[in-house]
Amino acid sequence: MKFKGIALFCSCVFAFTWILAKAEAPAVQLVRQGGTNRINSLDEQLHRSMRWSHGAYFVTDKIGGQPPVVYSLNREGVWTTTAHFQNPQPTQFDSFSFDRQSNGTIVLSGQFETAPRAASPFLAWISSDGNNQRIVPTEPYFPYRVAVAPDDTIWTLGYEMMNMNDMDPAVNQEAHILRHFDGAGKLIESAFPQSQFNNYGRFRLAHSLFTATRDRVGWYGPQQEGATYTEISLDTMTMKVYPGASSDPSKSKLPVGLAMTDSGAVSISINDHSPSIRTNYVLHRASSTWVPVSVPPMGDWKYTPLLIGSDGDNLVFQAGREAGFFSVLQ
């Protein structure tokens, strides 16, 4: 009887603590502000790589060693243009990252691989119809991540290498990992020497999700060994690191979408392939915690919607062939 009494008391304490913690947890709500009811029919595999940026959807189809094909769709979900990037060199073409400018031009980063451990990195532009294409070499800097800001300037995240080795004696370890280019590819400013990042830190840069707004940039590092979200105020160039949305370092926890609204709301989509479940989170800065949020259902899609971008002060989620625009209340 004594044991049962203790057990009952502990249960009551646990229940009270859980209710109190739940009551104190930040409340975050997504409110639908519009969307696209029917996105034009594309191959299902391509639908999984769809993004929203600067007023339109775009999809990139990458084939190993070949330049990408980019499909653009307007706000109504109508497939408008197809652009095939042309490889100006008879070499292997590897693309790293993509984003879209407001006029429909796609900005991408990548490298030409001319021989084993011999690669030439670049930034490139391709108009939505594919007729205008341009490449700007960035060697020895490898811009692994690209994000286009609201003013169409370009932020990149990467580091310098020689002979594909970031620790080569010829590498300038004070070279900056964060670089800001104008819309045509001219370097405006840069910050944060790569000497501040160890080898795993540079791996996190190259494999992160990256986003930019008018006053800040942020990147979400890989889940292995504990994910982190790093945000930089562009006014002061100060960096703040937040813990990741999940403390589970399992490789099955895969970050698949990151977006930030103009007002600074940040969201992340994380897949868990065992079982196949997706969770969407919104960052609560005051408590440095990620709050799980429920995305209101769209159509008859049975899976959790995927975060694919932001539109002004709204987050954009996709569910099958439908997309919704949601404001964040917190």
Secondary structure, 3 states (H helix, E strand, C coil): CHHHHHHHHHHHHHHHHHHHHHHHCCCCEEEEEEEECCCCCCCHHHHCCCEEECCEEEEEECCCCCCCEEEEECCCCCEEEEEECCCCCCCEEEEEEEEECCCCCEEEEEEEEEECCEEEEEEEEECCCCCCEEEEECCCEEEEEEEECCCCCEEEEEEECECCECCCCCCCCCCEEEEEECCCCCEEEEEEEHHHCCHHHHHHHHCCEEEECCCEEEEECCCCCCCEEEEEECCCCEEEEEECCCCCCCCCEEEEEEEECCCCCEEEEEEEECCEEEEEEEEEHHHCEEEEECCCCCCCCCCCCEEEEEECCEEEEEECCEEEEEEEEC
